[in-house]
Amino acid sequence: MKKLAVGILAHVDAGKTTLSEAMLLTGGMIRQAGRVDHGDTFLDTYELEKQRGITIFSKQAALKWDGMDVTLLDTPGHVDFSAEMERTLQVLDYAILVISGSDGVQGHTRTLWRLLARYQIPVFLFVNKMDLAVGRREALLKELKEELDENCMDFGAPRTEEFYENAAVGSEEALEQFLETGEVTDGLLRQMISGRQIFPCYFGSALRVDGVKEFMEGLGEYTRMPDYPAQFGARIFKIGRDPQGNRLTYLKITGGRLSVKDVFDGEKVNQIRIYSGDKFEAVKEAGPGAVCAVTGLSRTAPGKGLGAEQFQSFPVLEPVLTCRVELPEGIDAASMLPKLKQLEEEEPELRLVWEETKQEIHAQIMGEIQMEILKSLIARRFGVDVTFGEQSIVYKETIAGTVEGVGHFEPLRHYAEVHLLLEPGEEGSGLSFATACSEDLLSRNWQRLILTHLEEKEHRGVLTGAPITDMKITLVSGRAHIKHTEGGDFRQAVYRAVRQGLREAESVLLEPFYDFSLEIPERFTGKAMTDLERLKARFEAPMIEDGRAILRGSAPAACMDGYQAAVTAYTGGQGRLECAFRGYGPCHNPEEVIAAAGYDPDADLENPCGSVFCIHGAGFMVEWDKVKEYMHIEAMSAADGQTPKLRTDARQDAASGLPGAARRSPEERFIGTDEVDAILARTFHANKKSDTYASKKRWGSRSKASTSASAPGPHPAGSYAESYWRGSSSHADAPGSDKGKTEKPSGKNTSLQKDYLLVDGYNIIFAWKGLKELADINIDSARGRLLDILCNYQGMKKCSVIAVFDAYRVQGHATEILDYHNIHVVYTKEAETADQYIEKFAHQNGRKYRVTVTTSDYLEQIIIRGQGCGLLSARELEEEIEKMSIQIREECSRPESGSKRYLFDSVPEDVKRQIDGLPKG
């Protein structure tokens, strides 16, 4: 039989659990469908779920029907329990997204759609409650196409020529097949659904079991079982406990077979359970595709893999609120913490933080509903009635530029030194760890241990002590002692290296943001827009329909707190606000938050920034800003672009009590931290087979670093840059062309890299006063004026200029690249902004070519800087153009010296040769 893991997802109250009941009834797995309002559904088995009428915990049911063996996974729909839903996505073969026919696409629906795209899960859509939305089928399908994906297709409709024509849009192969035969085969439709090229939609009423059979028939016809390898592997997605207190590890087998008594990390599998509702069947073996729970494993965690499955997942949805857990009198917080840790292991929405100095437990949660559920769970399981203190926002921190962090730990008879490269990552990327350290400096075992220490701890930032995120940390160098180094030494050195790097870096405070949708009567539009501006929200122009206005955008979570009550008050209960977690972005009031936190990074004894060195048999502390002068391995900036090397006088430096830099001559001093960010991206890869970027700075000298690099190679296939340069005939010497490949440079100042300037067109137009005034009258005139200015600038600067303009709202628009005199103009495709185009271009080319980006968007500047590109603000570009224009006018007004000049003198040499070859007479 075809074995599939299928999850059901929806916005709360869309009818997700009702559809699960209807499918189990249709498949003959239950005799009577339960109802959420009656509290007798097959899957909502917990007492709290029956009382609340909502799904809190994801559960599974076995569904065998029409050649399918389906594990049906019902997930929570309420946003407070969305982390429980997200971890279930990690094991799905297909997803069923339930849409309410009476409400359409809602706020949390869009969040679910983004998550399904992130995890690349094929989706079937079931539009429920059509008995309450009679005659709205076409309108709802249109809404799905506009709000989710244009390739949402009505698979419940007859197979007409129009149906196959719509399917043919999904892929070139389908288009060719349609043009040849007039239809698309079922086999190709299955392939396109599996590849997320089309999304089947069905319509019905789960409560009335209307359209459910047709939907299940479609599910059987248009799904296919994945191919599984022979080697065993499994993904863990949940930890739970049965009524007897046994720890359960829920997993999906992604290859091979799992048997009772198999051993993982020294622990033996005691039992394999196949659950359906609250009942299970114990089996001795489970094969590929099976979703089961096992007992006997105590070191497992959601998001991890077993066997050959090297799987690790970092959730997108995270808690945004924090509050103190207040215990009854007589209950010790330290003794209660291990019990609450059991709940943290089982509930991904819950994060517990132990405040050692205050001896307090703080909980990070998703919202009010989850808080009430947690209080009930703690009371039922541990018999303790807890309350929660005042709520506050969970902040995070990242960095704006690349920096090298160093840590040293050398008390008597201990030794470890670590050098880490800290680089800003993309928004929402979390933390990633890698190594680029030579095994000549540090053995592989020590390197693995260092990566383990990086992953095991939640590292705190230096602004408010909040966790760090959106960062890549790479081990670039380190040193151990053959006799005195122990594993704990590297733990200390690693933690100190991270903190030292954060102290040197430009830190950025991040706060959570919500995507919101505000629907109000049209007469309140002005009031709502004024409120949203006050709440620091960014939103689109309101959409007016049938006397109601809809405003959509994003805003800081801190600002939106309590606004639903305000909307209800001023609209008389006629307004509706929906919020969904978007992610973290730069804080709107960092100075205020940092001051309120009152965090002193140098006073945080649990997270020290300095390092420990040894002199005359005694350890002594060195503060973070002096540490690099004492290190035994040269920093990357001091290694002249090569692999960092051991200082030969390191021991003498320590013995003398003087920093190593102080003992060297002034001529050997290296560049300072103000120039490190400009070259780290280049020096990081300098030990590969290419010429290196080297940079030294003489004592007191302000001369720029000399660089050399091999000739630029072609861009990656399919990249924006490749399509751009392939379409440009005026730049034969652009990257990837034959003309651009020149002889190897000789000498230090012969870099052959070209200069490229990317200009965010509309950002500049609205930043320059003259262009903005012109844009208020006619935007086309402002755009043309900017292009003319850039043409003149290119003639003066002799760099390649690319102006990028948004066209993402133009329906069906493809990326358009035009030549405008001596510059190039890019109009982005539909659903792509100029920021996205520039960021992708910078990511692919920023470390290979000299790319400068002109924008005044602060967030974009952070991202661009992280890709190794130069930056010019709108004001700086305007000033540079004005200075160059003045200089040229002065040169042109200067009287010519020397003999007369003739027209023929300015003719190019190749033209002269052609003229000389013409017959005379």
N, C-alpha and C positions, 0 to 999 in steps of 0.2 A: 504494500500500500504506500501511497504518497504520504510521507511523514513531514508535517510542517508545524512550526511554532508561529502562531498568529496572535497579535495583540489588538485589543479594542481600546481606542482612545477617543476622548471627546471633551469638550467644554462641559462644565458641571450642568446637570439637568438636561442634557441633550438626548438622554435615553440610552446610554451606553450599556448599563446593566440590564435594562429591559431587552435590548437586542441580544445580549448574551443568553438570556432566558429563552427568547424566541428561537434562537439557533439550536440550543440544546433540546428544546421541545420538538422542533422540526426534524432533528437528527435522531429522535427516539431515545435520547439519553435521560430525559426526565418525563414524567407522565403529565405534569401540570406546571405551567409557567408561574413562577412566583412574581410578586409585585413589590417594588421598593416601598410604596406607601403602606403596604400590609406587613412589611418586615419579614417576608418569608421567601426571599430569593435564594437560589441554590448557592451563589458565590459569596454574598454578603453574610458571612456566618458569625462574625464577632458581634457581641451585644451592643457595642458602641455604634457599629454601622447600622444595626437595626433601629436603634433609637434615633440616630441622626438622619437616616435615609440617604446616606452618602457612602461611597466606597472609600475606605481609608487605607487598606492594605491590598496590594496586588495578589490575586489568587488565580489558580489554574483549574481548568476542567478538561476532561478527555472527551473528544468528539470524533466518533468514527462514523463516516457517512459517505456513500457513493465513491468508494475507492480512496478515501482520504482518512488518514490518522492524524487528527489535528489536536495540538495542545493549545487550547484557547486561554489566553492570558487577559484577564480583566484588570484594568489599571484605574487608579483614582482619577477623578475628573476635577476635583477642587484644586485650585492653584496652590493652596497651602501644603498639599501632598504631592506636588508635581515632581519632586525629587524621587519619590517612590516609583512614579511612572517612568521617569527618564532612565533609571537603571534597568528597567525591564526592556527598554528598546534595544539594549546591547545584545539580546539573544533572539530577536525576532527575524523570521524569514519574510513575513508580510505584515502589514498593519491595516486595520480597518479604522478609518476616521469617521466618526459619527457626527453629522451636522443636523442641528435642529431646523426643520422646515419652517417653523414659525419665527425663529430668530436669525437664521442665516449664519454667516461667518462671524464669530465673536472674537473678543480679544485673545482669550486663551487658545482659540483655534489657530490663530496665526502663530503663536508660540509653538504649538504642537507641530505645525507644518514646517517651521524652521528646524526643529529638532529632528524630524523625520528626514529632512534634506541633509542635515549634518551627519546622521548615522547611515545615510544612503539606503533607506528602507523603502521597498515598493509599497504603494498605497492603493487600497480600494476604498471608495467613499460610499457611505450609506446615508442618504438624506432621510431623516426620520420625521415622524409626526406630520406626514403629508395629509392625514385626515384633518389637520388643523390649518393646512396651507393649500386648499383646493385651488387649482388653476394657476399656481405659482411655479410650476415645474420649469418652464423655460426661463423665468426670471431668476430662479435659484441657480440653474446651470450657468447662466450668464455671470452671476455673482461669484460662483466658484472659479470661473475662468479669469475674472478680473482680480479677485482677492488672493487666490492661491496659485493657479497655473493655467495658462491658456490651453494646455493639452488635457484638461479634464473633459472626459467624453461620456455621453449617456449610453451605457451599455445595455440599458433596459429597453432601448428603442429598437425598432426593426432594422435589419441590416440592409440599408439602402445605399445608393451610390454616394449620398452625402456623408453617411457614416464612414465609409471607406476613404472618402476624400479627406475627412478630418483626421483619420488615423494616419494617412499618408504623410501628413505634415510632420509627424513625430520623428521620422528618420529618412535618410536617403534611400535605403534599401526598400522601405515601404513605399516610397514615392515611385521608384522604378517598377516595383511589382504592380502598383495601382495603374500606372500608365500602360503597362503591357497587358494586364488582365482585367482591369476595372474593379479589382477588389484586393484585399490583403488577407493572407491565410491566417488561420487560428494560431499556427505555430509561430508565425512572426509576431502576432499580437501578444502571445505569451512572452516572447523575448523582449518586446518593447515595454511591457508592463514590468517585467523583472528588472529592466535597465532604467526604470523611472523616466521613460520617454513619453508614455501616456498613462493616464490615471482613470480607471473605470469608475463610473458613478451609477448608483442604483437608488431608486426612490421607493418609499413604502412607509408602513407604520408598524413598528415593532410591537406595540401594545396589542394591536389587532392581528398580529402575525401576517400582515399584508405585505407582499413583495419580498418576504424573507426567503422563501424557497427559491425564487428566481435568483436572489442574491447568492445563496449558497451554491446553486448550480453554476453560476458564473465564477465563484471562488474555486470550485473544482475544475472547471474547464480552463481557466486562464492563469493558473499557478503552476509552478514546476518545482520539484524537489532539488535543493542544492546538491552539488557534488562534494562528497566528504572524503578526505584522505584516509589511508589505512592506519596511520599513526595516531595514537590517542592524544586528544586535546579537549579542553573544556573551558567555558567561560562562566565565571561566578557572577551572579547578578543580585543575590539577596542572602541575608543571614536572618534566621528566625529561630524560634523555640516552640516545641510542642507543649501540650498541657502538662507533661511530666517534667519539663525543664530541659529536655535534650536539645542540644545545639544542632540546628539544621543548616546545611550549606546548600542553597539552591543553585543549580548550574544547568547549562545546556552543553551536551556533548557535541563537539565540532569535528570529531574524527576518531576512528578506532572504536574500542569498546571499554566500558568501565565495569569492573567486577568487584564483588564483596571481597574484602581482605587486600585489595590493592593499597599500596603504601605511597604516601606523598609527604615529603618533608618530615620523615620519621613517624608519621601518624597513619593509622590503618583505617580504611573505610569499613565501618561495622554493618551498615545497612543502607540499601538503596530503596528509596520510596518514590512511587509514581502517584502524585496527588491528583484528586478530582474533587473539588470542593474541600470540605474538611475531612474527607476520608482518603486513605491511601492504600496502595497495594505494594507490598514488599517483594522485590525481585532480586535475583542473584546477579543479573547482568543487564546492562542497558547499552543500546547501540547508538550510532550516529544520528543526530537530530532529536534525541530524547531530551526532555526537560524533566529533571528529577531533583530530589533532595537527598542528601547523604548525611549520615551521622558519623561521629568519630574524629572529625577534623576540627581543630580549635584555632588554627592560625590562618584561616582563610579570611578573605575580605571581598566585598563587592568591587567589581572592576578589575579583578585579577584573573590570571589564567592558571590552568593546571596542565601538566604534560607539555606537549609541543605548542600549546596555545600561548604565545607570548603577547598576551592581551593586557592592556592597561588603559583604563578610561578615566578621564577627568570630567566631572559633570559640568554642564552649562548653567543649570539652575542651582542657586545656592541661597542659604539664609541671608536675609537683609536686615533682620532685627536682632538685638541682643538685650538680655535682661538678667537680673540676678535671681537665682533660685533661692527663695526664702523658706527655710526649714522650720518645723515646729520646735519649740523650746525643748532642750534635752537631746536633740538629734545632732550628732557631730557631723559636720560637713565632710571631713576627711574620710569617715567611715561610710558615708552615704555615696560618695563619688564612685566607687567600684560598682555599686548596684546600678547607678544611673548610666554608667558606661555600657552596661548590657543593652539598654534602650538605644543608646547612640549607635551601637553596632547594628541594631535591627532597623532603626529609623534614620534614613539618610538625610531627612530634613533637619535633624537635630544635631547640633554641634555643642559640645561641652568644653568650657575653658576653666581651668583651675587657677585662680588668682592666689598665688602662694603668699604674697605679702599680707593680703586681707583675709586669707583662709576662707575664701568664698568660691561658690560654684556659679559660673555664668553660662547661660544657655543662649545659643544663636538659633533662631527659629524663623519660619517662613511667614507666620501670621497669627491672628487671634484664634482662629478655629483650631489650628494645630496646638496652640497653647492650652486650650481647654481639653483637647484629647489627651495631651501629655499628663495633665493633672489627673485625669481619670485613670490612665494606664498606671501611673506611679502608685496611686491609691489602691488599685486592684492587685497589683503584683507585689508591692512591698509594704502595703498597709501604712503609708505615710501621706499625710495631706500637706502638699506643698502649695505655695503661692509664688507668683512671679512679680518682681519689682518693676519699676518704671522702665519702659522700652527706650532704646536708642538705636541709631543706625550702625550697621557693620561697615566700617571703612576698610579700604585696602590701600597698598602703596606700590608704586613701581618706580622706574627710573627713566629719565629723558635721554640719556646718552650712554655710550659704552665706557666702562671703567674696569680697571684691574684691582681686585681685592686680594689682600695677602693676609695670611695668618700664621703665627709661629707659636709653638708650645714647647718650652724647654725648661721645666723645673729640673731639679737634680735627678739624674738617671731616667729622664724621659726626653723624647725628641720627635718633632714632626713639623714640617713646613709645607704650606699649601698656597698656590697661586691660582686664582679663579678669574675668568673673564665674565663680567656681567654685562649682558646686552639687553636692551628693551625689546620685547616681543610684540606681536600684533594684539590688538584689543580682544580680550576673551581667550587668549591662548594659554593662560595659566603659567605654570612653571615647567620648564624642560631642562634636562641635564645631559651633558655629553662630556667626552674627554678628547683632548687633542694633545696629550702629553706623551713625550717620547719615553719608551720603556728603558732607554739608557739612563734617564734621570730617576724614574720611579717604576718599580715593577708592576706588572698587570694586577697582581693581587691587591696591592695597596691602592691602585686606581679604582678597582671595584669597590673597595671598602669606603673610599672617599665618596663615590657616587651614592652608596647606601646611606652614608651620614647626611648627604644633601637631601635625600628623599624622606628620611625618617622624621624630620623636624619641621614644624611650621615656623619658618623664619620670620622675624618681626622687622618692620621697617623702622626708620629713625625719626619720622615726623611725629607720629602718634603712637607708635608701637603696634600698629595694625599689621596683619599678615601681608607679605609681598606677593605679587602676582605679575602675569604678563611679562615674563623675563626668561631669557635663556642663560643658564650658568654653565660654563665650560671649564673643566680642569685643564690648565695649560702648563703647569709645572708643579713640582713638589720634591720633597726630599725626606728620606727616612734614615735612621741610624741602624747599622747592622746588628747592634746589641741592645740599644736602649729604647727602641721604638715599640710601642704597643698599640693595639687598635684604638683604645680610648684617647691616645695622644692625637691621632688624626681627627677624632671627633671634635676635640677642642680646637685644633687648628682650622678645621673646616668652618665651624660656627663663627670663629673670629674673622676668618677671611671674608665671609659673606657680609658681616657687619662693618668691617673696615671698608669694603668696597662701597657699601651703601652710604657711609659717612662721606666718602669722597664724591659720590655721584650727585647729580641733581635729581632729588627725589620728587615724585609727583603723587599727591594725595588723590585717591579714587573713591567715588561713592556710587552706590547702586542707582540705576535709572529704570524707570517704568516706561513701557509703551502704553499709551492710553487711547481710549475712544470715548468721547463725551457726546452723548445724544441729548438734545434739549429742544424745547419749543423755539421756533425761529425768533420770537421777540426777545429772547434772552441771549442772543448771539453776542452782542456787544459786551454785556456783563461777563459772559464766559471768557471772551478773548482778553478782557482786562485782567481777569483773575489769573488766567494762564500765563500771561506776561509777568505778573507779579510772582508767580510760582516758578519762574525761571524755565518755563517750558518752551520747547521748539515745536511748532505745529504748522500744518498745512492750512491753506485757505478753506473755510467751512464749505461743506456740501449741503445745499438746501434742497429738500425733497418733501413734498406733501406737508408743508408747514413746519417741518422739523429740520434742525441743523445738526450736522455731525462734524466734530473737530477731532482730528487725529494727530498725534505727535508723540514726543517723549519728554520726560521731566524727571528731575531728581526725586528719588523715593522719599527723601526727607521733606520735600516741599509738598508732596501730594498727601501726606498723612492728614486724615480728617477731612479731606476735601469732598468726599462723598456725602457727608452730612451737610456740608454747605450747599452742594448741588440740590439735595433733596429739599432743603429749606427754601432757597430762592426760586425754585421751579414748582413748589407746591407738590412735590412727589412725582413730577412728570419728567424729571431728568434721570439719566442713567450713565454712570461712569464705570468703565471697565479698565483695569490695569493688569499688565502682564510684565514680568521681570524681563528686562532687555539685556542687562549686563552692566559692567562697571565702566565709568568714564571719569575724566578729570572733575574734581570737586568744584562746585560753583562758589563756595566760600571757604577756601582752605585756611586762610589766616585765622578766621573765627574758630574753626574746628580744632586747629593745632593749638591755639591759645587755650581753648577750653579743656583740651586733653592734658595739657601741662606735662607732657612727657619729656624726660631728660634721658637721651640715649646713653650718655656716659655714666649715668647713675643706675642703669639697669644691670644689676649684678648677674641676673640669669642670662643675659645676652651681651656679653662684653664686646667692646669694639677694639680694644688694645690687644697686645700680644705679650707673651712671657718669654724672656730670654735668660741666659745663664751667664754669670761672671764670677770667677773665683769660687765655684761650687755652690753659688746661691742664685736663686731665681729673682728677677726684677721685672717690673711691669714697664712697658713702653706704650705711650698713648697712640691712638690710631693715626694721628697726623705725622708721627715720627717713625712709624713702624718700617716703612720701606727703606729708610736709611740703615736699618739694622739687619735687614733680611740677608740670609746666606746665599740665596739665588737671586740673580739680577731680575728685576721686573722686566716685562716685555718692552716697555718704552726704553729701558736701559740696555736691552739686548740687541739693539741696532737692527730690529726686524728679523733676527734669527731666533733659533730655539734658545730659550733662556738657559744660561749656564751658571755653574757654581762659581762664586767669587773665590779666588785663590787666597785672598786675605781675610776670608770671613771669620775664621777662628781668631785671628789676630785682632780683628775689629772688636769682637766680643770681649776678648781678654783685656783690651785696652780701655774698654768702657766707652769708646767713641763709636759713633755710627760710621759704617763703611764709607759713605760718601764723603765724610769729613776728612778721611785719611788719604783720599786721592787728590791729584793735582786739579786745579781749576779747569784745565783743558779736557779732562775726562768727564766732566759733569754732563749729564744728559738732559733732555728736554723736560720741561715741567708739566704739571697736570693740565695747564691751559691748552697744551697742544696734543695731549694724549688722545682725546676723542677724535681728532682729525686723522690720526694714522692707525689707530688700533684695528680698524676693519681691514686695513691692508696688511699690517704685520702679522695678523692672526694666521693667514695662509701662506706666510712667506717661506715656510720650509718645504713647500711643494716645488715641483719641477718647473719653476719659472723664475725670472729675475725678481729680486726682492725690492720691497720699498724700504729704504733705509732713511733714518732721520736722526741726526745729532745736532745739538745746539751748543755752540761754544759759550764759555763763561762770559756772561754779560752781552752776548751777541743776540740780535733779534733777527738774524737771517733765516729764511724759510728753509724747511727740510728739502733736501734733494731727493728725487725719486726716479726710479727706472722700472719699466715693466715691459713684458713681451707684447707684441702686437696684438690688438684685440681680435678675438675669434668670433665665429658666428653666434647668433642668438639661438636659444633653444627652439626646437621645432614647434610650430604652433603658437609661439608667444606673440604678444602684442607687437613687440619690437620687430620680429621677423616679418609679420604682415605689413608693418609700416614701411620698413626699409625696402622690402620687395616691391612695394608699390611706388616708390620714389625714384624717378629717373634722373633727378637733378643732382643727387648725391651719390656718385659712383664710388666715392671713397668712404661711404658709410660703413659701419660695422657689418661684417659678413660678406662684403664685396671683395673682389680680387684686387681692385685698385688700392683698397685699404691695407693690404699686406705688403709691408715695406721691409727694408733690410733691418737687421737687428741693430738696435741703438748702441752706440759706443759712448762711454762717458756717463756721468751721473745726471746731467741735466738734458737728456735727449729723449724724454718720454714722448711717445708718438700718440698718446691718447688724445682723441678729439674732445672738444667741449660741447656739451649739449645743455640747452636751457629749456626747461619745461615751464610753461606759464599757465596758471589756472585762470582762464580768460575772464569769466564772470566775477571771480573773486577780485581781480585787479580792477575791473570796470567800476565795481561798487566801492573800491578802496580809494581810487583817485578822484579828487573833487571834480575836476573838469569832465571826466568821462561819466561820472555819476550824474552830473547835471544834464549831460547830453542824453544819457540813458533814460532819464525821467521823461524826455520828449520822444525819443525814438531809440530803442535798444539796438536796432540794426546799424544805425549811424554810429553809436558808441563802439560797437564791435568792429566796424570798418575802420574807425579812427585808431583803435588799439592796434589793429593789424598793421596799419601804415606806420605807426610809431615803432612797432617791433621790426618792421622791414628796415627802417633807418638804423635801428640799434644793431641789427645783424650786419649791416654794411660797415658799421664802425667797429664792432666787436669781433667779427669774423668767426662767430660760433654758429652751430646748428640750432635754430630756434623752432620749437614746437609749441603752438598755442592750442590748448585743449578747452572745449566748450561742452557743457552739459546738453545732451539731447535725450535724457533718460525718460522724459515724459512723452516723447513723440512715439506714438504707437507703431510698432513694427519697424522702427528705425534701426538699421544696421550701422556698425562702425564705419564712418565716412572720413577718408583722408584726402585732403586737397593740397595742392601747391598754390601758394599765394605769393607771387613774385619770388623772393629769395627765402621765404620761410615756409613752414608746413602748418596746416590747420587740421585738427582732429575734432570731429563731432562724435561723441560717444554713442553707443548703441542704446536701445531701449532698456530701461532698468539699470543702467550703469551711469554713475556720476563721474564728473571730471576727477574728483578726489580718488575714486577707485581706480580709474585708468592710470593716473599719475603714480599712485602707490604701487600698482602692479608693475609698471614700467621701471620704477625705482628699485623694487625688490629684485627684478630680473637683471638689471644692468648697473645698479648703483655701485657695486664693488668691482665692476670690470671697466667702467668708463667714467670720465669726469662729468657727472650729471649734477646740474644745479636746478633747483625747483624754486619758483617764485610764487608765494602764497602768503596770506596773512591769517590763514586758519591755524590756530594754535595746535589742535589735535593732529592735523595733518603734518605740521612741522615736527612733532614728536616722532611720528611714524617715519617720515622721510629721513630724519636725522639717524634713526636706527638702521636705515639701509645704506648708510655710508655716503649719502649725497650732501651736496652743499645747499645752503638755504639763502634766499634773498627775500626779505619782506617786500610788500608792495611799495612801502615808503622808500626803502633802500634802492629798489630798481628805478623808481621815479627820479631819485636824486642822482643816480649814476648816469641815467640817460640825459638829464639836464646838464651835468658837468661835461659829458662828452660832446654834447651839442655846442656848448659855449666854447670848448676847446677847438672844435672844427671851424666855428665861425671866426675865431681869432686867427687861426692859421690861414683861412681863405682871404681874410682882410689884409694880411701881411703883403707888402709889395714883393713881386718876384725879383730875384737877383740873377745876374748872369746874362747870357745871350738870349736871343729870341727863341720861342718854342713854336713848332709847327704842328699842324693837325696830324701828319703822318707819324710824329714821334709817339703818339699815344696808341697807335695800332698794335695789337698783339703780334708776336714774332711769327706764329704760324700763318696769320693772315698776310703778313709781309712776304713770306716765302711764296704763298699762292699768287700774290700780285706780281712778284718778280718773275714767276713762271709764265705769266700771260704773254702772248705774242705782242710785240711792239708794232706800232704803225696806225 
